[in-house]
């Protein structure tokens, strides 16, 4: 059973017990790329980096050592609607995890020299995204599908990152990292009341709650050219209605189309026609936005052929998908879900995503919601018309 409580200081605590000797612990702030204006784009991700750089109590090395020398692993991530700091550790060291992570999210130093050094690290990270064709096409397709600030990568631009000074980081941190905007999520051997008591005593009620803005959708088609690559990387993507039931419909359609070797597009593009090695579907949503699509790596001369095959296969699904195939895909998704839940981090991640969307407890409804996906809804969603397309091809 998932336990969830909003404390008097405003923090949300989410807990799922597992008696396996391991505990996954995370603190997440309800703030990400979706909240940022163009002029300070990338600041959520920048703050994430800086919270590992030291507190008055620990320097950067001591932060990692306190977790790793107790058998744990430490990491974090920034997404469009949250910034998360997490660790997995033997459950007997739960207090270590709580102490280190809470210290990080309460007391970062934002030393000016360290800020300038880490900015250079992020510039290198930008280059990595730019230089990797597969990562680049995922960044580019999003920029075609949305207008305004949300269309800009959450890592930011060189201009916005240069303007994100130590002073600005501190100002944003003080507004964002308050209990009202934070989630403590724990999976493993722990006591829920103990976790709530820790969070209540450690975090003082102050600040204001942050809300997510709406985003404006768009669409577009573009071919980019680059020297030094041999393969064409391409994505065809489409928006998914912001409706809870459609979230599960979109997941079913995604797996049906390109969710493994048994999927329609994998069979059509790779197995039957030998046009590609990688054929993968994706679905991305955190509540305020939702889009799905198909990625393919192919030879440059086959880009148009593959794109047309994708469109054609979606059309066929919209017209001829039957209940037997639909139920088979549902079984696949549910089976994969149970396998993923063996890992405490995967479950913690799902709980956080569900909480960002409204209520972590809805994770318990996942299997029923997949089972309840209707044939007519999958066929309707497959009737894509306003799709976007981007391909990066050799120059």
C-alpha positions in Angstrom: 0.0 0.0 0.0 1.2 3.5 -0.9 1.1 6.0 2.0 0.9 9.7 1.2 0.6 12.7 3.5 0.8 16.5 3.2 2.5 17.8 6.3 1.7 21.0 8.2 4.8 22.6 6.7 3.4 21.9 3.2 5.8 19.1 2.2 4.4 15.9 0.7 5.7 12.6 1.9 5.1 9.5 -0.2 6.1 6.0 1.0 5.9 2.4 -0.3 7.3 -0.3 2.1 9.5 -3.1 0.8 11.3 -5.5 3.1 14.4 -6.2 1.0 17.2 -4.6 2.9 17.4 -1.6 0.5 15.8 1.9 0.6 15.5 4.4 -2.2 15.2 8.0 -0.9 14.5 11.2 -2.9 13.8 14.8 -2.3 12.1 16.5 -5.3 11.2 20.1 -6.0 8.1 20.8 -8.1 10.1 23.0 -10.5 11.7 22.3 -13.8 12.1 23.5 -17.4 8.4 24.3 -17.8 8.7 27.0 -15.2 11.5 28.9 -16.8 11.5 32.0 -18.9 13.9 32.2 -21.8 16.2 34.7 -20.1 17.0 32.3 -17.2 16.4 29.0 -19.0 18.5 26.2 -17.5 18.5 27.5 -14.0 16.7 24.5 -12.5 19.3 22.2 -14.0 22.1 24.5 -12.9 20.8 24.5 -9.3 20.6 20.7 -9.4 24.3 20.6 -10.3 25.2 23.1 -7.5 23.5 21.2 -4.8 26.2 18.5 -5.1 28.9 21.1 -4.6 28.9 21.4 -0.9 27.2 22.7 2.2 28.6 24.3 5.4 28.6 20.7 6.8 30.0 18.8 3.8 32.2 19.5 0.8 31.4 17.9 -2.6 33.6 14.9 -1.9 32.1 14.3 1.6 28.6 14.4 0.1 29.4 11.5 -2.2 31.5 9.6 0.3 28.9 9.6 3.0 26.5 7.8 0.6 29.0 5.6 -1.3 31.1 4.5 1.7 27.9 3.2 3.2 27.2 1.1 0.1 24.9 3.5 -1.6 24.6 5.3 -4.9 23.8 9.0 -5.4 22.4 10.8 -8.3 19.8 13.4 -9.5 17.9 14.6 -12.5 16.0 17.7 -13.8 12.9 17.2 -15.9 10.3 19.6 -17.2 8.2 19.6 -13.9 10.6 18.6 -11.2 14.2 18.5 -10.0 15.1 15.4 -8.0 18.0 14.3 -5.8 18.0 10.6 -4.9 20.0 7.7 -3.5 19.7 4.0 -3.0 21.4 2.6 0.1 21.1 -0.3 2.5 18.1 0.3 4.7 20.2 0.3 7.9 21.7 3.6 6.7 18.4 5.3 6.1 19.4 8.1 8.5 22.5 8.8 6.5 20.5 9.2 3.3 18.0 11.5 4.9 20.7 13.6 6.6 22.8 14.0 3.4 20.0 14.7 1.0 18.2 17.1 3.3 21.5 18.9 3.9 21.9 19.3 0.2 18.4 20.6 -0.5 18.5 23.0 2.5 22.0 24.4 2.7 23.9 24.7 -0.6 26.8 27.1 -0.7 26.6 28.5 -4.3 30.2 29.5 -4.0 30.9 31.9 -6.9 34.0 30.2 -8.0 32.2 26.8 -8.0 29.3 28.3 -9.9 31.7 29.6 -12.7 33.4 26.2 -12.8 30.2 24.2 -13.0 28.9 26.5 -15.7 31.7 25.3 -17.9 30.7 21.7 -17.1 27.2 22.4 -18.3 28.5 24.0 -21.5 30.3 20.7 -22.1 27.0 18.9 -21.4 25.3 21.1 -24.0 28.0 20.1 -26.5 27.3 16.4 -25.7 23.6 16.8 -26.5 24.5 18.7 -29.7 27.2 16.3 -30.9 25.1 13.2 -30.3 22.7 12.9 -33.2 20.2 10.8 -31.4 20.0 13.1 -28.4 19.9 16.1 -30.7 16.8 15.0 -32.7 14.9 14.5 -29.4 15.8 18.0 -28.4 14.8 19.4 -31.8 11.5 17.6 -32.1 10.3 19.2 -28.9 11.3 22.7 -30.1 9.1 22.1 -33.2 6.1 20.9 -31.2 5.9 23.9 -28.7 6.0 27.6 -28.8 7.6 30.1 -26.5 9.8 29.4 -23.5 8.8 25.7 -23.3 10.3 25.0 -26.7 13.8 25.8 -25.4 15.8 22.9 -24.0 15.7 22.7 -20.2 19.5 22.7 -20.2 19.3 26.3 -21.4 21.3 28.3 -24.0 24.8 29.7 -23.8 23.3 33.2 -23.3 20.9 32.2 -20.5 23.6 30.2 -18.8 26.0 33.1 -18.8 23.4 35.3 -17.2 22.6 32.7 -14.4 24.9 34.2 -11.8 25.6 33.0 -8.3 23.3 35.7 -7.0 20.4 34.6 -9.3 20.9 31.0 -8.4 20.5 31.9 -4.7 17.4 34.0 -5.4 15.7 31.2 -7.3 16.8 28.6 -4.8 15.2 30.5 -1.9 11.9 30.7 -3.8 11.8 27.1 -5.1 13.2 25.0 -2.3 10.6 25.5 0.3 8.6 22.7 1.9 5.4 23.7 0.0 7.2 22.8 -3.2 8.9 19.6 -2.2 8.3 15.9 -2.1 10.0 13.3 0.1 9.6 9.9 -1.6 10.9 6.7 -0.1 10.6 3.1 -1.2 12.0 0.3 1.0 12.4 -0.6 4.6 11.4 2.4 6.7 8.7 3.7 8.9 6.2 6.2 7.5 5.6 8.0 10.7 9.3 8.4 11.2 9.7 9.9 7.8 6.9 12.3 8.3 8.4 13.3 11.7 11.8 13.9 10.2 10.4 16.0 7.4 8.3 18.0 9.7 11.1 18.8 12.1 13.8 19.4 9.4 11.9 21.8 7.1 10.4 25.0 8.4 7.2 26.3 6.8 8.0 29.4 4.7 7.8 30.6 1.1 5.1 30.4 -1.5 3.8 27.4 -3.5 4.9 27.4 -7.2 2.5 26.5 -9.9 3.1 25.2 -13.4 2.2 27.5 -16.4 0.3 26.3 -19.4 2.3 25.6 -22.6 1.3 26.4 -26.2 1.6 23.7 -28.7 2.8 23.9 -32.3 3.9 21.6 -35.1 6.6 21.6 -37.8 8.8 19.7 -40.2 12.5 20.2 -40.6 15.5 18.5 -42.1 18.9 19.3 -40.5 22.2 18.5 -42.1 25.5 17.8 -40.4 29.0 16.8 -41.5 30.7 13.8 -40.0 27.8 11.5 -39.6 26.7 8.5 -41.8 23.3 7.7 -40.5 20.1 9.7 -40.6 18.3 10.1 -37.3 14.6 10.9 -37.5 11.6 11.4 -35.3 7.9 11.6 -36.2 5.9 12.8 -33.2 2.4 13.9 -32.2 0.6 15.6 -29.3 -1.5 13.6 -26.9 -4.6 15.2 -25.3 -4.1 16.3 -21.7 -6.6 13.8 -20.3 -5.8 11.2 -17.7 -7.4 8.4 -19.7 -5.5 9.4 -22.8 -2.2 8.9 -20.9 -2.8 5.2 -20.8 -4.2 5.1 -24.3 -1.0 6.8 -25.5 1.2 4.3 -23.7 -0.7 1.4 -25.3 -0.4 2.9 -28.8 3.3 3.6 -28.2 4.1 0.0 -27.3 1.9 -1.3 -30.1 3.7 0.8 -32.7 7.4 0.5 -31.7 7.6 -1.0 -28.2 9.9 -3.9 -28.8 10.7 -6.5 -31.5 7.1 -7.7 -31.7 5.8 -4.2 -32.5 4.3 -3.2 -35.8 6.9 -0.7 -36.9 9.8 -2.8 -35.8 8.4 -5.7 -37.9 7.7 -3.5 -40.9 10.8 -1.3 -41.0 13.5 -3.5 -39.7 12.4 -7.2 -40.0 10.5 -7.0 -43.3 12.3 -4.2 -45.2 15.8 -4.1 -43.4 15.6 -0.3 -43.5 16.9 0.4 -39.9 18.5 -1.1 -36.8 16.9 1.1 -34.2 13.1 1.6 -34.2 11.8 2.9 -30.9 8.7 4.6 -29.6 8.5 7.1 -26.8 5.8 8.8 -24.7 6.7 12.0 -22.6 4.3 13.6 -20.2 4.4 15.1 -16.7 0.9 16.4 -16.6 1.0 19.8 -18.3 2.2 18.5 -21.6 2.1 15.2 -23.5 3.5 14.0 -26.7 4.5 10.7 -28.3 6.4 9.6 -31.3 8.7 7.1 -33.1 12.5 7.4 -33.5 14.3 5.6 -36.3 18.0 5.5 -37.4 18.2 4.8 -41.1 20.3 5.6 -44.2 19.8 9.1 -45.6 18.1 7.9 -48.9 15.5 6.0 -46.9 14.2 8.9 -44.7 11.2 9.7 -46.9 10.4 6.0 -47.2 10.5 5.3 -43.5 8.5 8.4 -42.7 5.8 7.3 -45.1 5.8 3.8 -43.6 5.3 5.2 -40.1 2.3 7.4 -41.3 0.9 4.5 -43.2 1.1 2.1 -40.2 -0.6 4.6 -37.9 -3.4 4.9 -40.5 -3.8 1.1 -40.6 -4.0 0.9 -36.8 -6.7 3.6 -36.8 -8.7 1.6 -39.3 -8.1 -2.0 -38.6 -6.8 -2.6 -35.0 -8.7 -5.5 -33.4 -9.3 -6.4 -29.8 -7.1 -9.5 -29.8 -4.0 -7.5 -30.7 -4.9 -4.7 -28.3 -5.3 -7.2 -25.4 -1.9 -8.7 -26.3 -0.2 -5.3 -26.1 -1.9 -4.6 -22.7 -0.5 -7.9 -21.4 3.0 -6.9 -22.6 2.8 -3.5 -20.9 1.5 -4.9 -17.6 4.2 -7.6 -17.6 6.9 -5.1 -18.3 5.5 -2.9 -15.5 5.7 -5.7 -12.9 9.3 -6.4 -14.0 10.3 -2.7 -13.6 8.7 -2.6 -10.2 11.3 -5.0 -8.9 13.8 -2.1 -8.8 13.1 0.3 -6.0 14.4 3.3 -8.0 11.9 2.5 -10.8 9.0 2.4 -8.4 10.2 5.6 -6.6 10.5 7.3 -10.0 6.9 6.2 -10.9 5.6 7.5 -7.6 7.3 10.9 -8.1 5.9 11.2 -11.6 2.4 10.3 -10.4 2.7 12.8 -7.5 3.8 15.6 -9.9 0.7 14.8 -11.9 -1.5 15.0 -8.9 -1.4 12.0 -6.6 1.3 9.3 -6.1 -1.4 6.8 -5.1 -2.6 6.5 -8.7 0.4 4.3 -9.3 -1.7 1.6 -7.7 -4.3 2.0 -10.4 -1.9 1.5 -13.3 -2.8 -2.1 -14.2 -6.5 -1.4 -14.1 -6.1 1.8 -16.2 -4.2 -0.1 -18.8 -6.8 -2.9 -18.8 -9.5 -0.2 -19.3 -8.0 1.3 -22.4 -10.7 1.1 -25.1 -10.2 -0.1 -28.6 -11.9 2.9 -30.1 -9.7 5.4 -28.2 -6.5 3.7 -29.4 -7.8 3.8 -33.0 -8.8 7.5 -32.6 -5.4 8.5 -31.2 -3.7 6.6 -34.0 -5.4 8.7 -36.6 -2.7 11.3 -36.4 -2.9 14.3 -38.7 -1.0 17.2 -37.1 2.3 15.3 -36.6 5.7 16.9 -36.5 8.9 15.6 -38.1 12.6 16.2 -37.8 15.5 14.3 -39.4 19.2 15.0 -39.0 21.0 13.7 -42.2 24.6 13.7 -43.4 25.6 16.8 -45.3 
